[in-house]
């Protein structure tokens, strides 16, 4: 019988499962040892796949780290999206909660912990600085779409401004996490919220 609906093609689903399994295996290894002491062979063995499979999918050790970092960017989008959904009409609370939850998750992530602890790891640092283009593009596009679908309902151009600024700022905090003396989520919310509040006010006046 012919298939109906929007089912995911088998090859695409299989690839996504592979990537998830590999990145989960990498996370497990990072809880046991520093990134500098993890090889592609280690990750392949933990994930139960061949090293050639890893090369075919990620290209290199740096490509694997970038894929992991992209998943962190997706976490940022998910946290902000959930906070916007959970704080209808309250822009400041939405930004504050979304950023705070992302900071908490990022601080406990083993790759981030590996980045900020011990000797400098320039390969990881480049992923969120000089080579951050893929992360910025992906997270900005996804977060922009989330804002447009939410009660904020900005235009595509407005949503892009909000998303791009938020993603850039959030990534900058990863290598230098906020200190306990400053309420970074509240400060960033106070900084970013007026732009969105102006969008909402202009809509009411129309």
RASULDA-V945365 format. One record per pair of residues at least 6 apart in sequence whose ideal C-beta (glycine too) atoms are under 7 Angstrom apart, sorted by the first residue. I is the first residue (numbers start at 1). GAP is how many residues later the second one is. Records with the same first field share a line. If there is no record, write none. Layout:
BEGIN
I->GAP, GAP
END
This chain:
BEGIN
18->39
19->38, 48
21->26
22->21, 25, 27, 32
23->44, 45, 48
25->18, 21, 22
26->17, 38, 42
27->83
28->18
29->9, 13, 14, 17
30->8, 80, 81, 84
31->79
34->80, 84
35->76, 79, 86, 89
36->85
40->11, 14, 21, 24
41->10
43->11, 21
44->6, 7, 9, 10
54->10
58->6, 9
62->61
65->58, 59, 62
66->61, 68
68->43
69->58, 59, 66
70->64, 65, 68
72->34, 37
73->62, 65, 66
75->27, 30
76->26, 63, 91, 94
77->62, 65, 66, 69
79->19, 22, 23, 26
80->18, 63, 66, 86
81->65
83->11, 14, 15, 18
84->10, 14, 66, 68
85->65
87->6, 7, 10
88->63
91->102, 105, 106
92->97, 101
95->93, 94, 97, 98
96->89, 90, 93
99->71, 86, 89, 90
100->85
102->68
103->70, 75, 81, 82
106->6, 68
107->70
112->62
114->7
115->6, 9, 10, 60
116->59, 61
125->50
128->7, 43, 46, 47
132->39
135->36
136->31, 32
139->28
140->20, 23, 24, 27
143->20, 23, 24
144->15, 16, 19
147->7, 12, 15, 16
148->6, 8, 11
152->44
154->8, 45
158->41
162->33, 34
165->27
166->26
169->19
173->11
178->6
END
